[in-house]
Amino acid sequence: MAGPRVEVDGSIMEGGGQILRVSTALSCLLGLPLRVQKIRAGRSTPGLRPQHLSGLEMIRDFCDGQLEGAEIGSTEIMFTPEKIKGGVHTADTKTAGSVCLLMQVSMPCALFAACPSELRLKGGTNAEMAPQIDYTAMVFKPIVEKFGFTFNCDIKMRGYYPKGGGEVIIRMSPVKQLNPINLTDRGSVTKIYGRAFVAGVLPFKVAKDMAAAAVRCIRKEIRDLYVNIQPVQEPKDQAFGNGNGIIIIAETSTGCLFAGSSLGKRGVNADKVGIEAAEMLLANLRHGGAVDEYLQDQAKFTVKKSEDEEDASKDAYIIECQGIGMTNPNL
């Protein structure tokens, strides 16, 4: 006999897939049955899209759960989780739906599973409206590992809009519990590096132009650091379809990481793509915080003004998130 269901209104937050991903993962972790209504109510194509559906099905399989209402276009689902088991799990969006968003829903479950997991995630690796896989590997991974776990991210194939076709394999072992972390000391920027890529039919010159434009833009503001952005032609056997983009990372003396990134679109010249990424990075560095805007938006936080003398002069805030103190019942 299942207990009462947790009811979630899927139109809150940004009214997209994020509320669905977070609530499903928590339902799985806590073993609480869930009903989500008004899924993606505010979007131009409401209800479940292929990438949301494939994520839900993977979580269902992860914990031998039951899932009702799970079909394309559905605006309501019911999910009843059971015990989380590890092992190999596949999610295939069959579109350019983001593998990084599939990771968001599945990683918490893998961390609190009974044994190690291998997540085979298929879709877009470098797609709009989602982190690029390079951000996941170069920024999210080293910072999230401070919580006391490690994961391996193997990019088998890159996939772009509109076809997708990418594949990433995530391997991780469960933990008993996560450690709290404190990221408040920003330090000074010591390194700036990145990669500008082209794949498929796009000429290598596009990668070089994106990189050069980004370097010029950063040099206007940061003159004393060597900016190392590698232009890359993705090997034919490691990229499906055509795409181009750039990610630039700034690293600080205390190990903080910030990023700026951009993807090419048809008809947008390469310089513009490079400059957009550079300006995003510079904006993230200007605000003086210890994480960039894309790392800090992933849970519920309290925000209070810093009492630190040094910080008082520069309008700094401490952003805190209280975890649920989850311990792994399966270990």
Secondary structure per residue as TSV (DSSP state, phi and psi in degrees):
chain	resnum	aa	ss	phi	psi
A	1	M	-	360.0	116.4
A	2	A	-	-76.0	147.6
A	3	G	-	-75.1	-170.3
A	4	P	-	-65.3	147.0
A	5	R	-	-82.5	144.4
A	6	V	E	-78.8	128.4
A	7	E	E	-101.0	126.5
A	8	V	E	-124.8	134.0
A	9	D	E	-88.6	109.5
A	10	G	T	-71.5	-3.2
A	11	S	T	-93.1	-1.1
A	12	I	S	-83.5	-178.5
A	13	M	T	56.5	-128.5
A	14	E	T	-90.4	8.2
A	15	G	S	65.0	24.2
A	16	G	S	-115.5	-143.1
A	17	G	S	-81.5	-17.2
A	18	Q	H	-63.1	-45.0
A	19	I	H	-62.2	-36.0
A	20	L	H	-66.2	-45.4
A	21	R	H	-63.1	-47.3
A	22	V	H	-64.6	-46.2
A	23	S	H	-69.7	-34.9
A	24	T	H	-67.3	-43.7
A	25	A	H	-61.9	-43.2
A	26	L	H	-66.5	-38.8
A	27	S	H	-59.7	-43.1
A	28	C	H	-64.2	-45.2
A	29	L	H	-65.0	-43.6
A	30	L	H	-89.9	-7.1
A	31	G	T	69.0	28.3
A	32	L	-	-104.2	128.1
A	33	P	-	-61.1	149.2
A	34	L	E	-136.7	141.8
A	35	R	E	-127.1	126.7
A	36	V	E	-113.8	125.6
A	37	Q	E	-112.6	167.1
A	38	K	S	52.7	45.2
A	39	I	T	-66.5	125.3
A	40	R	T	50.5	41.4
A	41	A	T	-59.8	-33.5
A	42	G	T	-88.3	-1.2
A	43	R	S	-86.1	160.0
A	44	S	S	-63.5	-32.8
A	45	T	S	-116.8	90.6
A	46	P	-	-64.8	167.3
A	47	G	S	81.4	-174.2
A	48	L	-	-69.7	133.9
A	49	R	-	-102.2	168.8
A	50	P	H	-52.7	-39.2
A	51	Q	H	-68.6	-33.2
A	52	H	H	-70.9	-41.5
A	53	L	H	-61.9	-45.1
A	54	S	H	-66.0	-33.9
A	55	G	H	-66.1	-43.9
A	56	L	H	-62.2	-42.9
A	57	E	H	-65.5	-35.4
A	58	M	H	-66.3	-41.8
A	59	I	H	-65.8	-39.3
A	60	R	H	-57.5	-47.4
A	61	D	H	-68.2	-32.4
A	62	F	H	-58.4	-35.5
A	63	C	T	-124.5	23.3
A	64	D	T	50.0	38.4
A	65	G	-	-88.5	-176.7
A	66	Q	E	-118.8	141.4
A	67	L	E	-133.0	124.8
A	68	E	E	-118.7	148.5
A	69	G	S	79.4	13.1
A	70	A	-	-89.1	88.1
A	71	E	S	-147.5	160.9
A	72	I	T	-56.4	131.7
A	73	G	T	88.9	-10.6
A	74	S	-	-67.6	137.9
A	75	T	-	-107.2	5.5
A	76	E	-	-144.3	133.0
A	77	I	E	-129.8	154.8
A	78	M	E	-122.6	133.7
A	79	F	E	-131.2	127.9
A	80	T	E	-122.0	105.6
A	81	P	-	-82.1	155.7
A	82	E	-	-121.5	-154.5
A	83	K	-	-70.7	136.2
A	84	I	-	-76.9	125.0
A	85	K	-	-116.5	151.7
A	86	G	-	-82.6	-140.9
A	87	G	E	94.7	-166.6
A	88	V	E	-93.5	127.6
A	89	H	E	-132.3	138.0
A	90	T	E	-117.6	138.9
A	91	A	E	-132.0	126.0
A	92	D	E	-125.4	113.5
A	93	T	-	-73.6	-18.7
A	94	K	S	55.8	16.7
A	95	T	S	-141.1	-164.4
A	96	A	S	-89.5	14.6
A	97	G	-	-50.4	142.2
A	98	S	B	-75.1	129.1
A	99	V	H	-68.5	-26.4
A	100	C	H	-69.2	-32.9
A	101	L	H	-75.2	-30.8
A	102	L	H	-64.1	-35.3
A	103	M	H	-63.6	-39.6
A	104	Q	H	-58.7	-38.4
A	105	V	H	-81.5	-29.5
A	106	S	H	-94.6	-27.3
A	107	M	H	-60.9	-45.0
A	108	P	H	-58.2	-37.6
A	109	C	H	-67.7	-41.4
A	110	A	H	-63.9	-33.9
A	111	L	H	-65.6	-29.9
A	112	F	T	-114.0	27.9
A	113	A	S	-83.1	179.1
A	114	A	S	-85.1	-22.9
A	115	C	S	-152.1	173.7
A	116	P	-	-58.2	153.4
A	117	S	E	-124.2	151.4
A	118	E	E	-126.8	119.2
A	119	L	E	-105.9	117.6
A	120	R	E	-101.4	107.5
A	121	L	E	-112.0	125.5
A	122	K	E	-121.9	138.7
A	123	G	E	155.6	-139.1
A	124	G	B	-90.3	134.7
A	125	T	S	-98.8	-27.4
A	126	N	B	-132.4	82.4
A	127	A	-	-128.0	157.9
A	128	E	T	-65.5	159.0
A	129	M	T	62.6	26.4
A	130	A	S	-161.9	159.3
A	131	P	-	-63.0	145.2
A	132	Q	-	-77.2	152.4
A	133	I	H	-59.5	-27.8
A	134	D	H	-67.1	-34.9
A	135	Y	H	-65.4	-44.2
A	136	T	I	-58.8	-45.2
A	137	A	I	-75.4	-35.8
A	138	M	I	-98.3	-22.5
A	139	V	I	-119.2	-58.6
A	140	F	I	-58.4	-46.7
A	141	K	H	-59.8	-57.3
A	142	P	H	-61.8	-31.6
A	143	I	H	-78.4	-42.3
A	144	V	H	-68.9	-26.2
A	145	E	G	-68.6	-15.3
A	146	K	G	-63.7	-19.0
A	147	F	G	-74.0	-4.1
A	148	G	T	100.7	33.7
A	149	F	-	-148.6	165.8
A	150	T	-	-128.9	155.2
A	151	F	E	-141.7	156.5
A	152	N	E	-109.2	131.7
A	153	C	E	-120.3	105.8
A	154	D	E	-107.1	109.5
A	155	I	E	-85.7	101.2
A	156	K	E	-78.1	-41.6
A	157	M	E	-150.9	135.4
A	158	R	E	-92.2	144.8
A	159	G	E	-136.6	143.9
A	160	Y	B	-125.8	168.2
A	161	Y	T	-69.2	140.1
A	162	P	T	-96.6	-5.9
A	163	K	T	-86.1	-26.1
A	164	G	B	71.5	-130.6
A	165	G	-	84.2	5.8
A	166	G	E	-83.7	161.9
A	167	E	E	-147.1	130.9
A	168	V	E	-127.7	137.3
A	169	I	E	-113.5	121.6
A	170	I	E	-106.2	127.9
A	171	R	E	-120.2	132.1
A	172	M	E	-154.3	154.3
A	173	S	-	-105.7	152.0
A	174	P	-	-72.0	163.1
A	175	V	-	-123.2	160.6
A	176	K	S	-74.0	-48.4
A	177	Q	B	-157.0	167.9
A	178	L	-	-94.6	150.4
A	179	N	-	-92.1	145.5
A	180	P	-	-69.3	154.7
A	181	I	-	-130.5	160.1
A	182	N	-	-132.1	114.3
A	183	L	-	-120.6	78.3
A	184	T	-	-120.6	-14.4
A	185	D	-	-97.8	106.8
A	186	R	-	-75.7	-33.2
A	187	G	-	70.3	-165.5
A	188	S	-	-115.6	152.1
A	189	V	E	-67.7	126.2
A	190	T	E	-112.3	-22.0
A	191	K	E	-149.2	142.3
A	192	I	E	-133.2	124.5
A	193	Y	E	-148.9	167.5
A	194	G	E	-178.5	-172.9
A	195	R	E	-140.4	137.1
A	196	A	E	-115.4	119.9
A	197	F	E	-118.2	151.0
A	198	V	E	-126.7	149.0
A	199	A	E	-138.0	152.5
A	200	G	T	73.7	-132.7
A	201	V	T	-82.6	-5.6
A	202	L	S	-72.7	135.4
A	203	P	-	-70.2	148.1
A	204	F	H	-58.6	-28.5
A	205	K	H	-55.3	-33.0
A	206	V	H	-62.1	-41.3
A	207	A	H	-64.3	-43.6
A	208	K	H	-64.7	-39.7
A	209	D	H	-66.9	-41.4
A	210	M	H	-60.4	-46.6
A	211	A	H	-62.6	-46.3
A	212	A	H	-63.9	-42.1
A	213	A	H	-65.3	-38.8
A	214	A	H	-65.3	-44.3
A	215	V	H	-60.7	-45.8
A	216	R	H	-58.1	-43.2
A	217	C	H	-64.8	-42.7
A	218	I	H	-69.2	-38.9
A	219	R	H	-60.8	-28.2
A	220	K	H	-61.7	-31.3
A	221	E	H	-105.5	-34.9
A	222	I	-	-121.7	102.7
A	223	R	-	-95.9	-21.1
A	224	D	S	-95.6	6.9
A	225	L	S	-119.8	141.7
A	226	Y	-	-74.2	127.8
A	227	V	E	-104.0	114.2
A	228	N	E	-109.4	91.3
A	229	I	E	-108.5	112.3
A	230	Q	E	-80.7	125.6
A	231	P	E	-78.2	135.1
A	232	V	E	-129.8	134.2
A	233	Q	E	-100.2	112.4
A	234	E	-	-64.1	131.8
A	235	P	-	-59.7	143.5
A	236	K	G	-54.0	-36.4
A	237	D	G	-85.8	4.8
A	238	Q	G	-124.0	12.2
A	239	A	E	-147.2	133.9
A	240	F	E	-109.6	122.9
A	241	G	S	85.0	-168.5
A	242	N	-	-114.0	142.1
A	243	G	E	-170.5	163.0
A	244	N	E	-151.0	152.8
A	245	G	E	-177.6	-179.5
A	246	I	E	-151.9	143.9
A	247	I	E	-133.8	136.7
A	248	I	E	-127.3	132.5
A	249	I	E	-117.0	138.0
A	250	A	E	-113.1	133.0
A	251	E	E	-114.3	143.1
A	252	T	E	-112.7	171.3
A	253	S	T	-63.0	-22.0
A	254	T	T	-101.3	8.5
A	255	G	S	86.9	11.8
A	256	C	-	-75.0	150.2
A	257	L	E	-130.7	137.0
A	258	F	E	-130.4	152.4
A	259	A	E	-137.3	158.7
A	260	G	E	-137.3	138.8
A	261	S	E	-148.5	162.7
A	262	S	E	-159.7	151.8
A	263	L	E	-116.8	144.2
A	264	G	-	-75.3	148.7
A	265	K	-	-129.3	157.7
A	266	R	T	-56.2	131.4
A	267	G	T	85.1	-2.1
A	268	V	-	-101.8	125.0
A	269	N	-	-74.0	156.3
A	270	A	H	-59.4	-39.9
A	271	D	H	-56.9	-42.5
A	272	K	H	-63.3	-38.1
A	273	V	H	-64.8	-45.0
A	274	G	H	-62.7	-43.1
A	275	I	H	-67.2	-38.0
A	276	E	H	-60.8	-43.4
A	277	A	H	-65.5	-43.0
A	278	A	H	-63.0	-42.0
A	279	E	H	-68.6	-34.6
A	280	M	H	-63.9	-44.0
A	281	L	H	-62.2	-46.9
A	282	L	H	-61.4	-39.4
A	283	A	H	-63.5	-41.1
A	284	N	H	-66.5	-29.9
A	285	L	H	-79.7	-35.0
A	286	R	H	-61.9	-34.7
A	287	H	T	-73.3	-9.1
A	288	G	-	78.3	3.8
A	289	G	-	-80.0	-177.3
A	290	A	S	-104.5	-6.7
A	291	V	S	-136.6	160.5
A	292	D	-	-87.5	173.2
A	293	E	T	-63.4	-21.7
A	294	Y	T	-91.2	-16.2
A	295	L	T	-87.6	-30.3
A	296	Q	T	-88.1	-0.7
A	297	D	T	-99.6	24.9
A	298	Q	S	-107.5	16.4
A	299	A	S	-166.2	-171.9
A	300	K	-	-90.6	128.7
A	301	F	-	-124.2	154.8
A	302	T	E	-105.8	145.6
A	303	V	E	-122.2	121.8
A	304	K	E	-137.4	150.7
A	305	K	E	-65.4	138.7
A	306	S	-	-68.9	137.5
A	307	E	-	-90.8	-10.7
A	308	D	-	-58.3	128.0
A	309	E	H	-50.2	-49.6
A	310	E	H	-59.8	-38.3
A	311	D	H	-77.9	-27.8
A	312	A	H	-55.9	-35.2
A	313	S	T	-70.2	-25.9
A	314	K	T	-114.9	29.9
A	315	D	T	53.8	50.4
A	316	A	-	-95.3	149.2
A	317	Y	E	-124.5	146.3
A	318	I	E	-97.2	123.1
A	319	I	E	-106.7	116.7
A	320	E	E	-117.2	145.4
A	321	C	-	-128.9	125.6
A	322	Q	-	-90.0	117.1
A	323	G	-	-74.1	171.7
A	324	I	-	-88.7	0.9
A	325	G	-	64.1	36.2
A	326	M	-	-64.0	131.9
A	327	T	B	-116.0	149.2
A	328	N	-	-80.0	110.8
A	329	P	T	-73.1	-13.5
A	330	N	T	-91.0	-7.0
A	331	L	-	-105.9	360.0
